[in-house]
C-alpha cells in the first residue's frame, strides 16, 4: 500500500510541477548547448588546437601495437593528433606484463609542457590544476605474468574559461607529456 501512495504522490508532484521541471530541463539543455558552441567557436576563432605527443614510460611492462609509435631510439609514444578544448581523443595499444609476478597498473601524466608558436616552452602558471585528463578502460584487474591486455586511453582537454584564456594569452600551439604506466606487484 505504501508503494501505491508513493507512486500517487510522485505522479501528483510531477503534474503540479511539470512546468517547472520542463523549464529546468530546457535551461539545462540550452546552457550545455551554448557552452559547447562557445567552446568550439573559441577553439576555431582563436585557433585553439594543438598537436600533441605523449611519451610512454614503463617499468616491468611493455607497450606496443595499436596507436603506439616508436622514436628512432625506440622510445614508445602516442601521437594524439590535433586536440581541441572540450573534446576527447582516444588511442589504444597492448600492454604485456614482462615481469615474473602478477601486477596491477597505475596510470598518470607527468612533465606536461605547453609550447607557443615559436616552439618555446610556456612558463606561465596554469590557471587550473588538471587541464588535461587522461583515463583508461583498464579496471585494476591483476595482470598475470606474460599476460597481454588491450587498453584504450582517453585524453580530455579542458574547456574551462580560464584555461582557454591561458591558451590564447600564451599563444599555445602544442603540448607534450609523459604517460607513466607503473606496475605494482600482487602476491
Buried (B, 14 or more C-beta within 10 A) or exposed (E): EEEEEEEEEEEEEEEEEEEEEEEEEEEEEEEEEEEEEBBBEBBEEBBBBBBBBBBBBBEBBBBEEBBBEEEEEEEBBBEBBEBBBBBEBBBBBBBBBBBEBBBBBEBEBEEBEBBBEEEEEBEEEBBEEEBBEBEBEBEEEEBEEEEBBEBBBBBBBBBBBEBBEBBBEBBBBBBBBBBBBBBEEEE
